[in-house]
Amino acid sequence: MSGIDDEASAIANATAGTKRSNDGGAGEQVSRLKGRKIAKLDRTTCSAGPSTTHPATTIFALNTYCWDMILSYLSLSEQLHLAALSHQLKMLIESLQHRYNIIEESVTGSIGESELQQLLDIVREHVISYESPLDPLSGQDRHLWMLRDYCPNLRHLKMSFRRPRWHDLLQLKNLTSLHASLHFSNAGLYKNFIISLSALPHLKKLKLEATSYTGDGLHALDKLEYLEIGNQHGFDASILASCCMTMKKLCHLNMGENTANLEGEDFRVIVRRGHNLERLAFTIIHLKENVPYDTVHQLPKLKHLQLWHWDINASFIEKLIQKPGTPLESLILVGDTLEPEQVYHICEISSLRELSVACRTDAARSFLRLKHLEILDVKMSDVSNDELLALLEGCALLNVLGVRYCRLVTSEFVLKALSLYSDRKIKIYLHESSVDWCLLHLPVLNGNTNIQFINGYLKSPILINNG
C-alpha cells in the first residue's frame, strides 16, 4: 500500500499551491486536505479488480471509478497539470473524457489558451458542445482553429465574433446549433457572415445577437428550424416575413423585444407562411396599430407563445381560447400587471401546462382552474404564506413554482411546505422574499430530495425553450 500512498502524495504535492485566496494560507490548506483525502483511498475501496494475493503497488492500478473520485477533488487546471506530469497520467485522464464532452462557459472563461488547447487535445472528438463568454473583448473567436483541429464532432457552439475571418467555423461540418454574438466593423461583414453559414450542412438552430445587424441575408439560411433574434436595437423585423417564406421547416421563431418596422402585411405573411411554427415569441409594445397580432391563433401547430406587452386586449385572449388545431400549452406574458378579470379569462385556456404572468393576489384563485398546470411563474408582490400554500394544494401537477417580489412570504411558508409536501417533487423559486435563508440553513432545505427551494427567480420559460 506504501506505493499508492507515495504516488498519491506526489499528486497532492504536484497540485499544491494552484489554489490561492485572499487570506494567504487557505489555498495551501485546501491542497493539503485534498492530499489527505486522496491518500486515504486504499485497496478496499479502490481496487483494480478482485482480491489477489499481491496487492497493487502503483496508483495507476486504480480503477476508473477511483480516478473519477480523485479528479472530483481537483480543479480543471490541476487535472491538466497532472496530465502534463507523465504520459500515464495523461492516458488515465483521457479515459475520463466523458467529464468534458460538454464544455461550458464557466470552463472556457476560467482557463488560459494553453490549458484550453491541452484540454481539447485530451477530449478531442468526444466534445459535442462548446460555450464561451459572449463578451466581445474576450477574443474567444481566435480559438476557432482549435475546435477545427480537435473537435470534428462538435454540434453546439456559443461564441462571440469580432474578427473578419471565420473560415475555421465553416469547417465544423457537424454543427447543428450556433449561438453567435456579432461585433463587426461594417454592415457588409454582418451579411457575409450570415450568408456563409449556409455552408454548414446540418445547421438547424441559430441564436443571434448583433447590435448593428439589420437582418440582411438572413433569409438565405433556408434549412433553419429554430431562429432567435436577440434584444438588440436596429433589427428590421420585416425581414422575418421573408424568412418564413424561405425557411419551410421553421418551428421556433423568437423575434426579440426590440424589433422595429413590422408592418401589418409582414405579420400576415408570418402567420400565413409559418404553418410549422410551434413556438413563437414577439413584442407588441412597439407594434403599429394596424398589425393584427391577435391572428396568431390561426397558426395550426402553435403550442408555446411568449409576448412582451403593455396591455392585452380581450379579443386576443378570446381567440387563444378558441384556437383551432394543436392546443396551446404555454403562455408567457411579460409586462404590466393584469387585472383579475384578464387573468380569469386567460385561465379559460384549459390546455395550459405553463403560465407566466404579473397579477395581484386576488387573481390567484383563477390558477386553480388550470388542471394541467405544471409550471407557474408569477409576479405577485402581495401574496402571503397561506395563499401560496393554497396554490400548492390546488394545483396538484405543479412541479415548478416561481414567485417574484414576494416580500410577505417568510420562513414559515418554507417550513410548512416541507412538512405538508415532502413527498412531492417540486422546485419553488422565491425572489426577494422575507425568508431567512441563513436561519433555515442548507440541511433543512436540502435534506429532502423532492421539494427544493431556490433563493432567486426562474430565469427563462421552460417549455418554449425545450425545442
Secondary structure, 3 states (H helix, E strand, C coil): CHHHHHHHHHHHHHHCCCCCCCCCCHHHHHHHHHHHHHHCCCCCCCCCCCCCCCCCCCHHHCCHHHHHHHHHCCCHHHHHHHHHHCHHHHHHHHCCHHHHCEECHHHHCCCCHHHHHHHHHHHHHHCCEEECCCCHHHCHHHHHHHHHHHCCCCCEEEEEECCCCCCCHHHCCCCCEEEEEECCCCHHHHHHHHHHHHHCCCCCEEEEEECCCCCCCHHHCCCCCEEEECCCCCCECCHHHHHHHHCCCCCEEECCCCCECCCHHHHHHHHHHCCCCCEEEEECCCCCCCCCHHHHHHCCCCCEEEEEECCCCHHHHHHHHCCCCCCCCEEEEEECCECHHHHHHHCCCCCCCEEEEEECHHHHHHHHHCCCCCEEEEECCCCCHHHHHHHHHHCCCCCEEEEECCCCCCHHHHHHHHHHCCCCCEEEEECCCCCCHHHHHHHHHHCCCCEEEEECCCCCCCHHHCC
